[in-house]
């Protein structure tokens, strides 16, 4: 049996840092240097380490199955899809270097033909059912649309912004989280429409309006 908690309660195992480990999941979150940051965390307590390990493996696969994120997030979610280098949708598990788009239920950027675009710049995995902890981290960064690589960044956040998704098991506890860092509006080098649009959506996201999307996703990733 796994017990679920609200993500406004920060669990001790999320903050846990093992001084003897080579690295920790949190080490893969880019440092915060400018703009805003957002943390969204959801977690469950399981009855045994074995049960927690099985939930971790399930959640890890769900994190990498980006094309199904809208299903995990439920109604009113944005749509997500991995694409090839030309912008054509492909169904695959996420890998470092993959592009994917985010189709918000709102007017999209002209630079991205209505879609926000990001690239997976890093994936780190540590799987070990016998260890105290195991995790997967995935960091994404806004980029230009693959259909218009010579245009501006196609996202409401600027290129220096990142989002790091983490699924982690520590003993019998499993967490899923989204860590936004250096969140600044993408309003330089874009047209007037995208400048206004990106600034409004970025400011709204920084005020918490993007929270429901990521809260629904991290919660869905840990559903049994």
C-alpha positions, 0 to 999 in steps of 0.5 A: 500500500502506498500513501499519497501526500499533498505537494505543498508538504515538503517531504524529508526525503526530497531534501535528503542529501547522501554525503557518501553518494557520487551525486544526488538527483538535486545535483542535476537541477541547473543553478538559479541565477536570474528570474524566477523559480518554481517547485512542484512536488508530489510524493507517496509512501509505500509499504516496502522498498520493493513496492516503492521500487516497482512504483519508481520503475512505472513512474520513470517510464511514464516520465519518458513517455512524453506523448502520453503526458496529456493523458496523465495530466487529465482534462484541460491539459496541454498536449505534448509530443516528441518530434524528429529533427524536421518537426514531425511527430514520432512515438518513442521514449524520451532520450537526450537531444529529443525535441518536443512541443507543448501545445497550450490551451491558449494562443501559441507563439508565431515563432513556433506556429502556435506551439512551444518548443523545448529540447531535452538537454540532459537525462540522468538515470540511477537504477538500483533496487538494492540501494537506498535511492534511485532516480531519473532526472530530465532537463529541458530548455526552450529552443527555436521551432525545428521548422524555423531554426533560424527564427527566435526561441519558440516559447514564452520563456527565454533560452536560459530558462529550464525545467527539470523533471525528477522521479526519485525513490528514497527507501520506501518513498517515491516522489515526482517533481518539476523544478523551473529555474531562471524563468524569464519572459522570452521578449527579445528578438521576437516580433511584437505579437510574441513579445506581448504574448510571451510576456503575459504568459510568462508572468502568469506562469510565474504567478502560479498559473502553470502550477496546475499543469505540472501538479496534475502531471507529477500526480499522474506520474505516481498514480498506481 
